[in-house]
Amino acid sequence: MHKCIFFFKHAFNIFLCVFPSILFAAAQNCQPLSIQDSTINLKTNKPVYIVFHNTSMHNLYITHPSSMGASLIEPDKWSTLALVEKNLSLACVESLPGHEQVVSCDGVLTICQFSANTKDLSATKWLAENTVQSPQVDQNTA
């Protein structure tokens, strides 16, 4: 009996860790993307919307060396990027009072993508930045 309680206690803890990610993807109809390097390497053959969620306890800047600039995302907030470029690499910069440093994006962000069903999407740009709730992408007006 004691082993059974021990098993269920640990299974429940694992469930609590994984469940928010499942809800994130399912509730938003968003395909989760994995981050396997310190940078985010996005590849697509068609326009997509990329949703970023800051899961860390610090402010993050999602940066790219182009004129697109950086997006500030505070803890537990969201940003959405319209992506039309075939390949795009992004980096994460952690911002602390008086100090900024490049950090691995793995472990500080959750990202997923929506299909973009609009022909009006002609440039890579930030659609929403640092929002309180997960952005709902209106594919007809973005």
Secondary structure, DSSP 8 states (H G I E B T S, - for coil): -HHHHHHHHHHHHHHHHHHHHHHHHHHHT-EEE---SSSEEEE-SS-EEEEEEE-SSSEEEEE-SSTT--EEE-TT-EEEEEE-SSEEEEEEEEEETTEEEEE-SBTTEEEEEEE---S---S-EEEEEEESS-----TTT-
